[in-house]
Amino acid sequence: MPANARTTDESDNERGGVISGQREHVPAAGPGRRRAARRRPGRGRSVLVGTVVAVVLGIVAAVLLLGGAGPGAGATDVAETRAATPPPGGWPRLQLGVVGSQAPQAPDEIHALGAHVMRDEFTAGTTVEQLAPIVDALAARGIRLQPLVGWDDGTPAPDLTAVARWAAAFGPGGTHWAGRSDATAMTDIELGNENAFYYKSGVPDDDRYHALARAYGARAADAARAVHAANPAVGVLVELESADSERSTWIDDTLAAGGPDLVHLMHGPVIHPYGPDWQAKIDRDRGFLRARGVTAPFFVTEWGISSDDGADLSDNYDWPTDLTYDRAGALLRTAVTAMAGEPDRVRQVLLYQVFDQRDPGEDTDREHYFGLVRHDGSDKGGYTAAVRDLTGRYP
């Protein structure tokens, strides 16, 4: 594979509002900035607040268990979480896809991995004409685009209703598919990326955090209504997780501002539960959501394990920092199989990301080695093998 085809070039970021999802060139709204931001100086206040909050919540939980007033709004109830009533016909089977990019070789690589869904990031102003060649390149390989709409860190959500044009054009039966198969039609549009995290919106006790969550909920509801009106077969995915805070603030504010339409029209909530404690994170936030009347399974639109085949990385979200490809593959296989075994909790998992951002041994930053294949497109041994096995089992 030629070197100039390995990652998305800066020119991809200049396509009239298109934002690359390739982490090496990701803009402020992209997923890579969140993990780097957690290590930046000056975040001590946020970390301290999070620690204090965790201690306080632990004390409150203990009081309730000892006969307190019972669970309040947003309290986690794992037993209730797992008792969600399935829709007619039962919960759908897990869908496994990838977080990709607009690199020219991405469709071929994703096809080789066996995936049929690719998430990538765009702005709300991206036009149907700009999306069309991306949709077509993926469709030629049997891959459906699942777009993520991003905006600048720490700013209120913009008007998102324009994404209804994507639904009208690329959704099932959409105008883009006139005279041809819509087998890879767009079905979901994700609204925002990790705005609940403190690196973007601050801490839950701040007025700014509440304001950003309420603005997001209102904009998300407007988008849900517009998308549904344009094409009822397409729905929005809404960021509804407690993130760094482990509190229900973002969930509560977003759903309160979004109202019943957001709950009824969205296709599901989004969470990014990185690390081996993914089950606890999902259980906790499912409890918060049930207190607000949301029982739909989560869309895990980012998840994965970093590995440079035994080289010691900076850290690894509580996984071992020196995982070999084979060991990382075994852990991935176990986790995704477990997620698939509980369809009332997890509807979709998108593996982050297609390519490593650096060659093996080039540095020790965990962020550079989440790839499903190496930087040059070659396999990562047992990790890539596990991905291919899992995409075959959960298409």
N, C-alpha and C positions, 0 to 999 in steps of 0.2 A: 504494500500500500504506500503510495507516495507520501512524503513527509508533509506536504502542504495540504493533504486531505485528512490529516489525523484529527484535527479539532476544528471547531467552527471559527472561521476567520472573522476579523472585525467587520468586514463588509457585510456579514449577515446581520449585524446590529443596525445597519443603515437602511434596511428595507422598509422604510416608511412606517415605523412603529413596531416592527417585529423585534422581539427580544429573544436572544439565544438562550437555550436552556443548558448549553455546555458550560459546566462549572468554571472552567478556566477563564472564560470570557463573560461570565454572568454579570449583569448590572446590579444596581443596588437592590432591586426587588427580588433577585434570584435566590434560590435556595442555598447556594454556597456561602453567601454573606452571613447567614445566620450562624453557622457553626464557627466561622472565623471570629465573628463578633463576640462570641462567648468568652474568648480568651483575651480580649483587648483590655488594656489598663482602664481604670476609671469605672469599672462595673462593680466595684466592691459594695456600693450601697444596695444595688439590686440583689446581689448574692446574699448580703446580710439580711435584707428584708425577707427574701425567700426562706432563709433559715429560720428566722423568727416566726414567720407565718407557719412553717411546718411544725414547729414546736407547739405553737398555740393550738393548731388544729389537732395535734396529737392529744393534747390535754382535753380539748372539747370532746373528741371521740371517746376518750376514756370515761368522761363523765356520763356521756350518753349510754355507754355500755353498762355502766353501774346503776342505771335506773333514772337517767335524766329525762328531759321532756320529750325525747323521741327525736327522730331525724327531722331536721329543718329542710327548707327548700334547698335543693342542690346536694343533699347528703348522699353519699354513695351507699347503695344497697345492692351488693353483688348478686344475692339470691334473686332479687327482683329483676336485675339486669338480664339475667340468663333466662327469665321466664317471659321474655317479650313474645307477644302473639305473632306467629308467622302470617304472612299474607296468603290469600288463596293460592293453592298450588305449592306452598312452602317457600322457604328462603331460597334465593338463587344460589347456584354454585359459585365458588370463588373464581374471580377473574384475575389473572396474573399478567402484568405488562411491565413496561420499563419507562424510566425517565430518560428521554433522548435529547436530540439536538437537531439543528438544521445543517450539520456537517453533510457534505455530499454523499459520503459513504454510509450514513446512518441507516437509511432504509434497508440496504443490503445486509448490514451487520445485525440489525434487529430481526430481519427475516431469518438469518442464519441461527440466531438464538431461539427462534421458534415463537417469538412474542407477536401478538396481534393488536396491541394497544401501545401507543406512545404518548407520553405527556411532554409538552414543551410550553414555554412561556411567551406571551405576547402582551401588547398593551390593548386597552379597550378601544383605541383608535385604529387598530389594525383592520384593514378593509377586507372584504370578501375577495377582491381581486388579488390582494397580497397573499392571502391564505391559500388560494386555489392551487398554485403549483406545489405547495407543500402537501396539501391533502392528496393531490394526484400522485405525487412521487411515492407516498406511503401506500395509497390504495393499490398501486401497481404491484406492490409486494404483499398485499393482503393485510395491511396495517391500518388501524383507525387512529386518527388524531384525537387526543383528548386535551384541548387547550386549557392552559392556566392563564388567567388575566392578572397581571401584576402592576404595581405602581410603586412610587418612591417610598422608602422606609419612613415611618413616623408621620405620614401625611394621611388625612382623611381619605376614605375610599372615593374615587371619582364616580361620575355617572357611568354606570355599567350597562345601561339599557341597549347600547349599540350592539352588544354581542348577540342580540336577538337576530340580527342580520345573518350571523354565522349559522344559527339554528335554522333559519328559513332556507339558506342555501345548501348547507352541508348535512342537515339532519335527515332522517329517513323520509324519503319522498321529496326531498328538497330540490330546488331549482337546478342546482349544480349537477344532479344525477339524471336529468332529463334524457331519456333515450339510452340509458346504461344502468348497470347494476349499482344499487346503493348498499351493497353488502358491508362496506366499511364506513357507513354513514356515521356522523358524529352523534353521540347520544348524551354526552355530559360536558359541561363547561365549568371549570373550577374557578371560584372567585377568590382571588388573593392567596398569598403565600405566607404563612406563619406570622400573621399580624398579632396573634395573642402573645408572642414571645416578647420579653422585655427589651431585646435589642432593637425592636421596632417601635413598641408602644409604651415602654416604661413599665411601671409596676402597678398592680391592681388598686392600690390605695390612692393613686394620683387621679386628679380630676381629668387630666389629659387622657389617661387610659380608658376611663369610662366614656369620654366623648368620642374617642376613636372607635370603640366597640359599638356604640350606639349609631354612629355614622355608617359603620360597616353594615350593621343589621338593616338599616333603612335602605341603603343602596342595594344590598343583596336581595331584599324583598322586591324592590322595583325591577331588578334584573330578572328575578324568578317569574314575575308576572309578564314581563315583556317576552321572555323566551317562550313561556307556555303559550302565549297568544300567537307567536310566530310559528311554532311547531310543537304541539303537545307531546311529541315523542322525545323531545330533548328536555333535559332538566339541568339545574345548577347544583354544584357541590359547594357546600358552605363550611368555612373553617370554624369548627366548634370543638375546641380543646382547651384544657387548662394550661398546657404548655409549662413554662418554667415555674409558674406560680403554684401549681397544684390546687388552685382554687377555681370556683365556678364563675368568677366575675365576667370573663369574656363571654362565656356561654350565656349567662343570664342577661347581660346587657344586649348582646346581639339578638337573641330571640325576643326579648321584650320590645326592641325597636322594630324588628322585622314582623312581628305579629303572626297571626294564624296563617296568612298566605305563605310566609317563608317556611313554616313547618310543613304545610300541606303540599307545596309545590316543589320543594327541593328534592333532589334524588337521594341525597344523603349528606351526613356530616363528614368532615375531613379531619384526620389526625395523622401526626408523624411521630410514632412512638419508638424512636431509635433506642437500641440497646436490648440486653437480655430481659429487662423488666417490662417488655412491651405488653404483657398480659395485664399487669397491675395498672399500667397507664390507661389501657382501654377499659378495664373494669371500673376504674375511678370515674372516668369521664362519661361512661355509659350511665352510671348512677346520676351524675349531674344532669344528663340529658333527659333521662326518664322523669326526673322531677319537673321538667318543663314540657313533658308530653311527647318527647321524641324517642321513638323506639327503633328507627331505621338503623341497619348495620353501618359501620364506619367504612369509608373509602380511605385506605392507607395509601396516599398518593406519593409517599416517599418512604422507603425503608431499605436497609441494606447493611452489609458488614464490610469494613475496610480491611484489606490484607495486601501485604507486599511479600508474600511467600516466606514468612519467617523473620523478615527484617523488623526490628523494633520500631514501632511508630510512636508518635507523640502521645497519643491516648486513643481510645477506641470505644467511647460510649459504654464503658464498663465491660466490654468484651476484652479478652487478652490482647495485648498490643503487638504480640509477635506471632499472630496466626499464620500458619501455612495456608496455601490455597486449598489443600485437601481438607484441613480442619475447618476453615471458613465455610467451605461447601457443605460439610456435614452439619454445621450449625444452621446454615441457611435452610437446608432441606428440612431439618427438624422443626424450625420455627414456622416456616410457611405451611408445612403439613398441619401443624397445630392450629394455625389461623384458619385453614380450610375446614378443619373439623368443627368449627363453631360459626356456621353461616349466619346466626342471629347477631353476631358481633362484628364480623368482617366480611364485606362484600367484595372488595378489590384490594390488591396489593400491587404497587408499581415499584419495581426494584431500581434503586438509585446506584449508579447511572451506567450508561452503556460503556464508555471508555474511561480507563485511568487517565488522570490529568498529567501524569509524569511517567517517565520510563522507570523500570525497576531500580531501586536503590538511589534514585536521583535526590531524594530528600526524605524526611521522616514525618511529614505532615499527613495525618490520617485522611484529610480531605482530598488528597490527590490519588488515593488508592481504593476508592469505592467501586471502581469499574467492574463491569461484568466480564470485560476482556481488557487486555493490556492497552497501553497508550497506542501501540502500533497495530492494534486489532487482533493480535494473536491471543490464543486461549490462556486463561489463568487456571490451568489444570483442573483440579476437582471442583473449584468454584464455578467455572464456566460450565462444566459437566452437570453440576447440580441445577444451574439455571435452565439448561436445555431440558433436563428431566422434568422440572417443575412446570415449565411453560407447556410441555406436552400433556401433563396431567391436568393443568388448570388453564385452558386456553381462553 
